[in-house]
Amino acid sequence: MEQLKVLFVDDDLNLGSFVTTILETDYNYKVHFQNTLLGIDTIVQTLMPDIIIMDVEIGKENGMDKAQDIIAKYPQIPLLFVSSHTEDDFITKGINIGGNAYIPKPLSIPVLVSYIQRFALKTSLPQIIELAGYQLNLSTNKFFYKKQLIKKLSPFEKSALAVLMEHPNETVTKEQLAEKLWNHSLETNNSASLNNILSKLRDLFKDNSSLKIRNIRGVGYMMNY
């Protein structure tokens, strides 16, 4: 199973270091800790975390307002609020704007992990992605068109195609794909591999003019639907 990716946003550096160490060491999660909201939109787009944990106040910035933007753009990513504010109006606002939970500080690691497992792991269960009559089984790596098997994909082909099918008519950057496939940013030695994978995926749609993978020059790819 791939490491579960957690984006933790909190202005408390000591807490961030502590939580990151525990989650990575004891639970084998991959944690990206961010102590400001600077560049957070790019980070979410590139990392595509399985879950986001965010303080309601990041320094002088409003974490809830930014979280509301993220939830609107990425409704499939669960988001947990954490805060020392335990007033009813804070909690109800966090839930009403789409937060999956509101966890009070000081944080209990077992409680935090239970929420992560409840929401993030649920989205990681085997599932089928469907688009324009195509079905991709994430458990078996089998790709179908109108329930007829086209091909059993390699793990890398499956992962890349899943990202594209989950974001139809949206540009998916090469960095996003590299992070999904290799858990690190795009490098020269895997750029050719990525091009080869996308070439094989294009062949899957060569007989269907209504669905195709476009190259967005210098940026990435788009599943045109």
Number of C-alpha atoms within 10 A of each C-alpha: 4 11 13 19 20 23 23 23 25 24 20 14 13 10 13 18 11 11 19 20 16 14 17 16 11 9 12 14 17 20 22 16 18 20 17 17 19 9 9 16 13 10 16 16 16 19 21 20 21 22 23 25 23 27 26 25 21 18 14 8 13 13 20 21 13 15 23 18 13 19 17 11 12 14 12 13 18 21 29 24 23 25 18 13 16 13 8 9 9 15 20 12 13 24 15 11 15 18 22 17 19 24 22 16 12 10 14 12 13 9 11 19 14 12 17 22 15 12 19 23 13 12 15 14 10 11 12 16 16 17 13 11 9 19 20 24 18 19 11 14 19 17 23 18 17 11 10 10 13 14 13 15 19 11 13 18 18 22 16 20 22 19 18 19 22 14 13 16 15 14 17 22 16 20 19 22 26 21 15 21 19 11 15 13 16 17 10 7 8 13 14 11 13 18 12 12 17 19 12 12 18 15 12 17 15 12 9 9 9 10 18 18 23 15 14 13 7 8 12 15 20 21 21 17 14
